[in-house]
Amino acid sequence: MSKHYASIAFTDDVRAVQSDHGSDAFYGRKIVAGKATPGRDSLTEDEKDYLSERDGFYLASVSETGWPYVQFRGGKPGYIHVVDDHTIGWADFRGNLQYISTGNMTGDDRVAIIVLDYAHQRRLKIFGHARIVTAAEDPELLKYLTDQTDDSVVERAVLVDVQAYDWNCQQHITPRFSTAELEPAVEPLRAKLAELQAENDRLRAQLDDRKE
């Protein structure tokens, strides 16, 4: 947990529930530590490496009516770019044209992000302030954030000024694997299957020769 995560996440209502369950003393120290060091938290190399390898994440924004909205954002591995010690960004693809996340971030820039690595049961939570950047405003930024091998239509860029983050425990994360993650295990099976098929074809051919 970064220094300022507790001061953002642990509101009075949250603290009351923590008190009911006996965890308020432990987390209270986290709040005090964060208040002693004003500012925002820098990403370390661990967070940077982790983020740069992911292919997607869950983005929560807040509407003007106060309702939270959660949307998945994703692409190829490397979809999330670490711009600097305090900033992450991504190319925002064209979707179903509802623009709920985009509209919410325009009105209230606060966002929460959960980045999961299902295969290794890892989860990083991030609080930050989002900023929409159009191609007209910064074409070089969009070019930097866009994977040139991906033909998805990019409508804008999103930059998030990271305020705090927390590595959540791996408990209850169900392992799931992408096609790319499964490939090292599947390829030897394909090779063995091809070998067995070739042997089967050879034996059938020998059997047919004997019949003749």
URFENHU-V15798 format. One record per helix or strand of 3 or more residues. SS is the DSSP state (alpha for helix, beta for strand). FROM is the first residue (numbers start at 0). TO is the last residue. If there is no record, write none. Layout:
# URFENHU-V15798
((SS	FROM	TO) (SS	FROM	TO))
This chain:
# URFENHU-V15798
((alpha	4	8) (alpha	11	20) (alpha	23	34) (alpha	44	52) (beta	55	61) (beta	67	73) (beta	80	83) (beta	86	92) (alpha	99	106) (beta	109	116) (beta	121	132) (alpha	138	144) (beta	153	167) (alpha	178	210))
